[in-house]
Amino acid sequence: MTRTTKKSVTCFLRCGDDYLFVHRTKKGNSVDFGRLNGVGGKLEPGENYLACALREVEEETGYMVKKTACQLKAVVSLEEGYNDDWVMCFFVIDVESKKIPLGEENEEGQLLWLDKTAVLSSQFELVDDLYYSWPAIIDDKSGVIFFSAILDKNEKIKQFTKASLPFPNQ
């Protein structure tokens, strides 16, 4: 069976020490149903990762963000586990207010703010790669993370590699 590779973005909107997540409860046949993740989605044909991040943030939250508010935090590759393989870029995007322009729900579920120190210990199940990458995502000095994982049939990481590249001037 030939596997396809999906390209997507995951965006963690930040206001102070709080980050915006979507609790994916509305699309029953969706990838990661019931789990917590950043906002985002798949790239459209010909679209680059940054343009996708800006578009997805506006579509899912109503925030109109500029590319200067975006920081690339990770390039993530996930193989097996899901029906398709995934290559994703994770962004941290600063916003000035926790008042979500489109409200506290979108087509995928509930939007909620969590303090950065509460994410890993919250009552929500996270997508599995966040358990491995969250500390570096919230560390402004960590640089860009390169994370690759093989998943089991339950979409849990069974093998991974992780490396980082410091930001310029660090």
Backbone hydrogen bonds in HBPLUS format (Angstrom, degrees):
<---DONOR---> <-ACCEPTOR-->    atom                        ^
c    i                          cat <-CA-CA->   ^        H-A-AA   ^      H-
h    n   atom  resd res      DA  || num        DHA   H-A  angle D-A-AA Bond
n    s   type  num  typ     dist DA aas  dist angle  dist       angle   num
A0085-ASP N   A0004-THR O   2.92 MM  81  6.19 160.5  1.96 165.6 164.6     1
A0006-LYS N   A0085-ASP O   2.78 MM  79  6.15 165.3  1.80 155.4 153.1     2
A0087-VAL N   A0006-LYS O   2.89 MM  81  6.32 150.9  1.98 161.4 170.4     3
A0043-LEU N   A0007-LYS O   2.94 MM  36  5.79 159.3  1.99 139.5 142.2     4
A0008-SER N   A0087-VAL O   3.06 MM  79  6.50 154.1  2.13 146.8 152.8     5
A0089-CYS N   A0008-SER O   3.10 MM  81  6.69 143.6  2.23 143.9 153.6     6
A0009-VAL N   A0041-GLY O   2.92 MM  32  5.59 152.4  2.00 149.0 155.0     7
A0041-GLY N   A0009-VAL O   3.15 MM  32  5.59 130.1  2.41 132.8 146.7     8
A0010-THR N   A0089-CYS O   3.01 MM  79  6.36 155.0  2.08 150.4 153.1     9
A0091-PHE N   A0010-THR O   2.91 MM  81  6.36 156.2  1.97 155.7 162.5    10
A0011-CYS N   A0039-VAL O   2.57 MM  28  5.17 166.8  1.59 165.1 169.9    11
A0039-VAL N   A0011-CYS O   3.03 MM  28  5.17 133.6  2.26 160.2 148.1    12
A0012-PHE N   A0091-PHE O   2.80 MM  79  6.11 167.4  1.82 159.5 163.4    13
A0093-ILE N   A0012-PHE O   3.06 MM  81  6.13 160.0  2.10 131.6 135.9    14
A0020-LEU N   A0013-LEU O   2.85 MM   7  5.20 150.9  1.93 143.7 152.8    15
A0014-ARG N   A0093-ILE O   2.76 MM  79  5.86 159.3  1.80 144.5 147.9    16
A0095-VAL N   A0014-ARG O   2.91 MM  81  5.99 161.3  1.94 159.8 159.0    17
A0015-CYS N   A0018-ASP O   2.91 MM   3  5.37 161.7  1.94 153.0 158.7    18
A0018-ASP N   A0015-CYS O   3.13 MM   3  5.37 162.7  2.16 127.4 127.7    19
A0116-LYS N   A0017-ASP O   2.79 MM  99  5.77 155.4  1.85 169.8 171.9    20
A0019-TYR N   A0114-LEU O   2.81 MM  95  5.40 158.9  1.85 147.6 151.0    21
A0114-LEU N   A0019-TYR O   2.92 MM  95  5.40 156.5  1.97 146.4 152.7    22
A0021-PHE N   A0112-LEU O   2.83 MM  91  5.40 158.4  1.88 151.2 158.1    23
A0112-LEU N   A0021-PHE O   2.91 MM  91  5.40 159.1  1.95 147.4 154.1    24
A0022-VAL N   A0037-ASN O   2.76 MM  15  5.59 165.9  1.78 170.0 175.0    25
A0037-ASN N   A0022-VAL O   3.13 MM  15  5.59 154.4  2.20 144.0 151.5    26
A0023-HIS N   A0110-GLN O   2.76 MM  87  5.19 164.7  1.78 156.0 160.6    27
A0025-THR N   A0023-HIS O   2.93 MM   2  5.94 110.0  2.43 117.6 102.6    28
A0024-ARG N   A0035-ARG O   3.00 MM  11  5.66 159.6  2.04 163.4 157.3    29
A0034-GLY N   A0024-ARG O   2.49 MM  10  5.07 168.2  1.50 164.0 160.6    30
A0025-THR N   A0108-GLU O   2.90 MM  83  6.21 121.1  2.26 137.6 154.8    31
A0026-LYS N   A0108-GLU O   2.94 MM  82  4.91 168.4  1.95 131.0 127.5    32
A0030-SER N   A0027-LYS O   3.01 MM   3  5.15 163.4  2.04 116.6 119.8    33
A0035-ARG N   A0032-ASP O   3.09 MM   3  5.52 160.6  2.13 136.9 138.2    34
A0036-LEU N   A0125-GLU O   2.74 MM  89  6.05 148.8  1.83 146.7 157.5    35
A0127-VAL N   A0036-LEU O   3.19 MM  91  6.22 142.0  2.34 166.4 155.8    36
A0047-GLU N   A0044-GLU O   2.94 MM   3  5.34 162.8  1.97 140.7 141.3    37
A0052-CYS N   A0048-ASN O   2.98 MM   4  6.19 157.1  2.04 153.0 160.2    38
A0053-ALA N   A0049-TYR O   2.95 MM   4  6.18 154.0  2.01 145.7 152.5    39
A0054-LEU N   A0050-LEU O   3.04 MM   4  6.38 164.1  2.07 157.5 160.0    40
A0055-ARG N   A0051-ALA O   3.00 MM   4  6.18 162.1  2.03 149.3 154.5    41
A0056-GLU N   A0052-CYS O   2.81 MM   4  5.92 171.7  1.81 158.3 160.8    42
A0057-VAL N   A0053-ALA O   3.03 MM   4  6.09 162.4  2.06 149.9 154.5    43
A0058-GLU N   A0054-LEU O   3.22 MM   4  6.39 161.7  2.26 142.7 147.4    44
A0059-GLU N   A0055-ARG O   2.89 MM   4  6.14 166.9  1.91 156.7 160.7    45
A0060-GLU N   A0056-GLU O   2.87 MM   4  5.88 163.4  1.90 151.9 156.0    46
A0061-THR N   A0057-VAL O   2.95 MM   4  5.68 144.6  2.08 142.6 150.2    47
A0062-GLY N   A0058-GLU O   2.86 MM   4  4.37 133.1  2.08 112.3 125.8    48
A0102-LEU N   A0061-THR O   2.87 MM  41  5.33 149.5  1.97 152.5 145.9    49
A0069-ALA N   A0066-LYS O   2.94 MM   3  5.55 160.6  1.98 117.1 123.4    50
A0070-CYS N   A0067-LYS O   3.09 MM   3  5.25 162.3  2.12 108.5 113.8    51
A0094-ASP N   A0069-ALA O   3.10 MM  25  5.38 155.0  2.16 144.8 145.2    52
A0071-GLN N   A0092-VAL O   2.86 MM  21  5.25 140.8  2.01 147.4 159.7    53
A0092-VAL N   A0071-GLN O   2.94 MM  21  5.25 158.5  1.99 147.8 153.6    54
A0073-LYS N   A0090-PHE O   2.80 MM  17  5.48 172.3  1.81 153.7 154.7    55
A0145-ILE N   A0073-LYS O   2.90 MM  72  6.17 166.1  1.92 136.0 138.9    56
A0074-ALA N   A0090-PHE O   3.33 MM  16  4.93 152.8  2.41 130.8 129.2    57
A0090-PHE N   A0074-ALA O   2.83 MM  16  4.93 161.4  1.86 138.2 143.9    58
A0075-VAL N   A0145-ILE O   2.82 MM  70  6.25 152.2  1.89 160.1 168.6    59
A0147-PHE N   A0075-VAL O   2.94 MM  72  6.28 165.6  1.96 158.8 163.6    60
A0076-VAL N   A0088-MET O   2.79 MM  12  5.03 166.2  1.81 147.1 152.0    61
A0088-MET N   A0076-VAL O   2.73 MM  12  5.03 163.9  1.75 152.1 157.9    62
A0077-SER N   A0147-PHE O   2.82 MM  70  6.28 153.2  1.89 152.6 161.8    63
A0149-ALA N   A0077-SER O   2.86 MM  72  6.31 153.2  1.93 158.6 167.5    64
A0078-LEU N   A0086-TRP O   2.87 MM   8  5.11 160.5  1.90 145.1 151.5    65
A0086-TRP N   A0078-LEU O   2.90 MM   8  5.11 162.9  1.93 149.2 154.7    66
A0079-GLU N   A0149-ALA O   2.91 MM  70  6.26 158.4  1.96 155.6 162.8    67
A0151-LEU N   A0079-GLU O   2.86 MM  72  6.15 161.2  1.90 169.2 174.9    68
A0082-TYR N   A0080-GLU O   2.71 MM   2  5.61 136.1  1.90 113.3  98.7    69
A0103-GLY N   A0100-ILE O   2.92 MM   3  5.21 161.8  1.96 118.3 124.2    70
A0111-LEU N   A0104-GLU O   2.75 MM   7  4.89 174.6  1.75 130.7 132.6    71
A0106-ASN N   A0109-GLY O   2.92 MM   3  5.51 157.7  1.97 156.1 163.4    72
A0118-ALA N   A0115-ASP O   2.84 MM   3  5.33 157.1  1.89 119.9 127.6    73
A0122-SER N   A0119-VAL O   3.36 MM   3  5.33 169.5  2.37 105.2 107.9    74
A0130-LEU N   A0127-VAL O   3.08 MM   3  5.90 150.1  2.17 123.7 131.2    75
A0131-TYR N   A0128-ASP O   3.12 MM   3  5.71 142.1  2.27 114.3 123.1    76
A0132-TYR N   A0129-ASP O   3.15 MM   3  5.40 140.9  2.31 102.8 113.2    77
A0133-SER N   A0129-ASP O   3.03 MM   4  6.23 144.1  2.16 145.7 156.7    78
A0134-TRP N   A0130-LEU O   2.90 MM   4  5.10 156.6  1.96 140.0 140.9    79
A0136-ALA N   A0133-SER O   3.12 MM   3  5.62 123.7  2.45 113.9 126.8    80
A0137-ILE N   A0133-SER O   3.05 MM   4  6.24 149.1  2.15 152.2 161.4    81
A0137-ILE N   A0134-TRP O   3.01 MM   3  4.95 118.3  2.40  97.0 113.4    82
A0138-ILE N   A0134-TRP O   3.16 MM   4  6.40 156.3  2.21 164.0 166.7    83
A0139-ASP N   A0136-ALA O   3.29 MM   3  4.98 148.0  2.40  92.8 102.0    84
A0142-SER N   A0139-ASP O   3.16 MM   3  5.45 172.4  2.16 116.7 118.8    85
A0144-VAL N   A0165-LEU O   2.89 MM  21  5.29 150.6  1.98 156.9 152.7    86
A0165-LEU N   A0144-VAL O   2.86 MM  21  5.29 153.0  1.93 148.7 157.7    87
A0146-PHE N   A0163-ALA O   2.73 MM  17  5.22 165.6  1.75 158.5 158.7    88
A0163-ALA N   A0146-PHE O   2.97 MM  17  5.22 149.3  2.06 141.5 151.2    89
A0148-SER N   A0161-THR O   3.02 MM  13  5.39 165.1  2.04 153.0 156.4    90
A0161-THR N   A0148-SER O   2.86 MM  13  5.39 150.9  1.95 154.1 161.9    91
A0150-ILE N   A0159-GLN O   2.85 MM   9  5.25 159.8  1.89 151.8 156.5    92
A0158-LYS N   A0150-ILE O   2.91 MM   8  5.92 172.6  1.92 159.5 162.0    93
A0152-ASP N   A0156-LYS O   2.78 MM   4  5.47 155.7  1.84 153.2 159.9    94
A0155-GLU N   A0152-ASP O   2.99 MM   3  5.37 152.8  2.06 122.9 123.1    95
